[in-house]
Amino acid sequence: MRWADASRVSQERRFTDGFLIGRSHQCELCLVADSVSRRHAAVFREGPGWFVRDMGSANGTFLDGERITAAPLGEQCTLRIGIDGPLLQVRQEGADRVRAPLGVSPGAEDATVILPALGRGAATPGQGRQAPRAVSAIPLGGHRPPTKPPDAAPPPSGTASAAPERLVERYLREPLAADAGELTRAFRSAFHVEQRKLKRRSFLLLSGVIALTTLALAGSGLFLLRQQQQIEGARRLAIDLFYDIKGIELELARLHARIGESRDAALLAELEANEARLAAMSARYDQYLEQNALLARSHDPKELTILRIARLLGECELNMPDSFRDEVANYIARWKSTGRLQRALATAKSKGYVEIVRDALAANGLPPQFFYLAIQESNFNEQAIGPPTRYGIAKGAWQFIPDTAARFGLSVGPLAEEPVFDPEDQRFDFRASTQAAAKYLREIYNTDAQASGLLVMASYNWGEGNIIRRLRSMPENPRERNFWKLVEKYEIPAETYDYVLSIFAAAVIGEKPHLFGFDFEKPI
């Protein structure tokens, strides 16, 4: 590789085997630039030639000015690592030095990468490389990790690069590399012990057959293990990204609260910048899930809808326990056994409550799925009256107790202690009580509930004191403070568990009613 460093001193480096390009210092070719991803691209040998593959980078990989997913490298060509990123001039040993494409000027971070010739014929004039081919059309054989991209597909059966002879060379004849893994060392040692035993019995032919069979199985096992490790690694990265996004959501929620008290220009600018950052990270998270097929283990549209609602309510779909999905299915069946959901939605629609709730939630930056909380509380009956409790009588569609209602600006009226309708009690005013409920939900969402919609629901039902005391004993981050962890660590009342699952199931149904056998249109 040759490049101009900070002192403008030209340097050069050659590669004889496959290598990774990226911002991470673990990559063989480390390029520190904003447009370069941690693991950006891979260059690998295949048959008689060299290939390059983009590793799902954010800013793309460009071969001779054309963005590619995977393509063969010519004897002379250029690689651009990210839009306006470092330019690599690539040539095989013996080929003339390649020139950068028209309009491309090497910068301080640009490099020349020299690769050994692998038998490819000389490029014809004007042809720096072959026409790009889809990655699925490129045979990615062999089992040596350095000679192929880490997430390459398994080799087609019968390809030369997957021949048993190559495995024998790798595991038995070649000198053991200093960085050989524990599995390779253990396998070689075990094989030699068995070989000596078989030689003593003079079963030379049988020894060879067993050796080749064992090697083939070991090669397949190593490949499957590596593939599983890659999937698990991608899953962990996605979960990390999700909780980074949750952290930004919490910052935004707290910023919203500060702006509610002051229209400071600096705070507004900070809010706008964070919202843009959050949108970009959310888009990247979606792209990462799709590229790595992390939600593809199930093609069931019902299960995918459950995962989507979990995420919309602030829970990581990749961390959802399988038992929770089964529970949601049971609660959906409960809703189907009664017409309560349809009747409540019909009431809300006929009275114009859908728009009132939707607008109040949006104004407070809350997920619209909290709409279904009012169904569980009162079936949208604005004159609902709860039973007497030591905290007073809950009244109205959102079932406010007197103290909470007063705290969020509602007048409770002179008959607050009586289980009767009171026209002077604002808890019976649907618009006013909805505004108060949205503010109350937002307060819980911003603080101890750590932007977890399911924890907000549990707090609303069981009471702030009961839930928050338990939440504050848990680590103060969304990864460790969520509904799954709460249920795992504490025994919560059956009423609260039923409350949360019922609302969640209603939100799932409301997302795609016809998919779950309901005859109404999506309400929100």
Residue pairs with C-beta under 8 A, 6 or more apart in sequence:
1 11
1 12
1 13
1 14
1 15
1 29
1 88
1 111
1 112
1 113
1 114
2 10
2 11
2 12
2 13
2 111
2 112
3 10
3 11
3 108
3 109
3 110
3 111
3 112
4 10
4 106
4 108
4 110
5 11
5 108
6 108
8 108
12 112
12 114
13 111
13 113
13 114
14 93
14 113
14 114
14 115
14 116
15 28
15 29
15 43
15 113
15 114
15 115
16 115
16 116
17 45
17 146
17 147
18 42
18 43
18 44
18 45
18 146
18 147
18 148
18 149
19 27
19 28
19 29
19 42
19 43
19 146
20 26
20 27
20 28
20 29
20 39
20 41
20 42
20 55
20 150
21 27
21 28
21 29
21 31
21 36
21 40
21 41
21 42
21 43
21 79
21 81
21 88
22 29
22 30
22 31
22 36
22 37
22 38
22 39
22 40
22 41
22 55
23 30
23 31
23 32
23 33
23 36
23 37
23 38
23 40
24 30
24 38
24 39
27 38
27 39
27 40
29 88
29 111
29 113
31 40
31 81
31 85
31 86
31 109
31 111
32 109
33 81
33 82
33 85
33 86
33 109
35 59
35 81
35 82
35 83
35 84
35 85
36 57
36 59
36 81
36 82
36 85
36 86
37 55
37 56
37 57
37 58
37 59
37 82
39 55
39 57
39 150
40 54
40 55
40 57
40 61
40 81
40 82
41 52
41 53
41 54
41 55
41 57
41 61
41 79
41 81
42 52
42 53
42 55
42 148
42 149
42 150
43 50
43 51
43 52
43 73
43 90
43 113
43 115
44 50
44 51
44 52
44 53
44 140
44 146
44 147
44 148
44 149
44 152
45 51
45 118
45 147
46 138
46 139
46 140
46 141
46 142
46 147
46 148
46 161
47 118
47 139
47 141
47 160
47 161
48 118
48 119
48 120
49 72
49 73
49 118
49 119
49 120
50 72
50 73
50 92
50 115
50 118
51 70
51 71
51 72
51 73
51 138
52 61
52 63
52 68
52 70
52 71
52 73
52 79
53 69
53 70
53 135
53 149
53 152
54 60
54 61
54 68
54 69
54 70
55 149
55 150
55 151
56 288
56 291
56 292
57 82
58 82
58 284
59 82
59 83
59 85
60 67
60 82
60 83
61 67
61 68
61 79
61 80
61 81
61 82
62 68
62 79
62 80
62 83
63 71
63 73
63 77
63 78
63 79
63 129
63 132
64 74
64 77
64 78
64 101
64 128
64 129
65 78
65 80
65 101
65 104
66 132
68 132
69 134
69 135
70 132
70 133
70 134
70 135
70 138
71 129
71 130
71 132
71 133
72 129
72 130
72 132
72 133
72 138
73 90
73 115
73 129
74 123
74 127
74 128
74 129
74 130
75 91
75 92
75 95
75 117
75 120
75 122
75 123
75 128
76 90
76 91
76 92
76 95
76 96
76 97
76 98
76 123
76 128
77 90
77 91
77 98
77 128
77 129
78 87
78 88
78 89
78 90
78 98
78 100
78 101
78 104
78 128
79 87
79 88
79 90
79 113
80 86
80 87
80 88
80 104
81 87
81 88
85 109
86 107
86 109
86 110
86 111
87 100
87 104
87 106
87 107
87 110
87 111
88 110
88 111
88 112
88 113
89 97
89 98
89 99
89 100
89 106
89 110
89 111
89 112
89 113
90 98
90 112
90 113
90 114
90 115
91 97
91 98
91 112
91 113
91 114
91 115
92 114
92 115
92 116
92 117
92 118
92 120
93 114
93 115
93 116
93 117
94 117
95 117
95 122
95 123
97 112
98 128
100 106
123 129
135 153
136 153
139 155
139 156
139 159
139 161
140 148
140 149
140 152
140 153
140 154
140 155
141 155
141 156
141 159
141 160
141 161
141 162
142 148
142 155
142 161
142 162
142 166
143 162
143 167
143 170
143 219
143 222
143 223
144 170
145 226
150 226
150 230
151 230
154 223
154 227
155 161
155 162
156 162
164 212
164 215
164 216
167 212
167 215
167 216
167 218
167 219
168 211
168 212
168 215
171 184
171 187
171 188
171 191
171 215
171 218
172 188
172 191
172 211
172 215
176 184
176 185
176 188
183 222
187 218
191 211
191 214
194 210
195 207
195 211
198 204
198 206
198 207
198 210
199 207
231 292
231 294
234 288
234 292
234 294
235 292
235 294
235 318
237 288
238 285
238 288
238 289
238 292
238 294
238 318
239 316
239 318
239 319
239 479
241 281
241 284
241 285
241 288
242 285
242 316
242 318
243 316
243 477
243 478
243 479
244 281
245 278
245 281
245 282
245 285
246 314
246 450
246 451
246 478
247 477
247 478
248 274
248 277
248 278
248 281
249 278
249 314
249 451
250 446
250 450
250 451
250 478
251 274
252 271
252 274
252 275
252 278
252 365
253 365
253 442
253 445
253 446
253 451
254 446
255 267
255 270
255 271
255 274
256 271
256 364
256 365
256 442
256 446
257 442
257 446
258 267
259 267
259 268
259 271
288 294
289 295
294 318
295 304
295 307
295 317
295 318
298 304
301 512
301 515
302 329
302 515
302 516
303 325
305 508
305 511
305 512
305 515
306 325
306 328
306 329
306 508
307 317
307 320
308 317
308 511
309 369
309 504
309 507
309 508
309 511
310 316
310 317
310 320
310 504
311 317
312 367
312 369
312 453
312 507
313 367
313 369
313 452
313 453
313 454
313 504
313 507
314 367
314 451
314 452
314 453
314 454
314 478
315 452
315 453
315 454
315 482
315 483
315 484
316 482
319 482
319 484
320 484
321 484
324 484
327 501
328 501
328 504
328 505
328 508
331 501
331 502
331 504
331 505
332 505
332 508
332 509
332 516
334 502
334 505
335 341
335 502
335 505
335 506
335 509
336 516
336 517
336 518
340 375
340 379
341 375
341 506
341 509
341 518
342 518
342 519
342 520
343 379
344 375
344 379
344 380
345 375
345 510
345 520
345 523
347 353
347 379
347 380
347 381
348 354
348 357
348 374
348 375
348 380
348 523
349 523
351 380
351 430
353 374
353 380
353 397
353 430
353 434
354 371
354 523
354 524
356 430
356 431
356 434
357 371
357 374
357 434
357 524
358 368
358 371
358 524
360 434
360 435
360 437
360 438
361 367
361 368
361 370
361 371
361 438
361 441
362 368
363 438
364 438
364 439
364 441
364 442
365 442
366 438
366 441
366 442
366 445
367 453
368 524
369 453
369 503
369 507
369 510
369 524
370 438
370 441
370 453
370 456
370 457
371 507
371 510
371 523
371 524
372 503
372 506
372 507
372 510
373 398
373 441
373 457
373 460
373 503
374 380
374 397
374 398
374 434
374 437
375 503
375 506
376 499
376 502
376 503
376 506
377 384
377 397
377 398
377 399
378 384
378 396
378 397
378 398
378 399
380 397
381 397
382 396
382 397
382 428
382 429
382 430
382 433
383 396
383 421
383 428
384 395
384 396
384 397
384 399
385 393
385 394
385 395
385 419
385 420
385 421
386 393
386 394
386 395
386 399
387 393
387 419
388 419
389 401
391 401
391 402
391 403
391 463
392 401
392 402
392 403
392 416
392 417
393 401
393 402
393 416
393 417
393 418
393 419
394 400
394 401
395 416
395 422
395 425
395 427
395 428
396 425
396 427
396 428
396 429
396 430
396 433
397 430
397 433
397 434
398 427
398 433
398 434
398 436
398 437
400 408
400 410
400 427
400 433
400 436
400 437
402 412
402 416
404 440
405 412
405 426
405 427
405 433
405 436
406 412
408 436
408 437
408 439
408 440
409 436
409 439
410 426
410 427
410 432
410 433
410 436
411 424
411 425
411 426
412 425
412 426
412 427
413 422
413 423
413 424
413 425
413 426
413 427
414 422
414 424
415 422
415 424
415 425
416 422
416 425
421 428
422 428
426 432
426 433
427 433
440 460
441 456
441 460
444 455
444 456
444 459
444 460
444 464
445 451
445 453
445 456
448 455
448 459
448 467
448 468
448 471
448 472
449 455
449 456
449 459
449 471
449 481
450 471
450 476
450 477
450 478
450 481
450 482
451 478
452 478
452 481
452 482
452 483
454 482
454 483
454 500
454 504
455 467
455 471
455 481
455 482
455 483
455 486
457 499
457 500
457 503
457 504
458 467
458 483
458 486
458 492
458 496
458 499
458 500
459 467
459 468
459 471
461 495
461 496
461 499
461 500
462 492
462 493
462 495
462 496
467 486
470 486
470 489
470 490
471 481
471 486
474 480
474 481
474 485
474 486
474 489
475 481
483 500
486 492
487 497
508 516
509 516
509 518
510 522
510 523
510 524
511 522
512 522
513 519
513 520
513 521
513 522
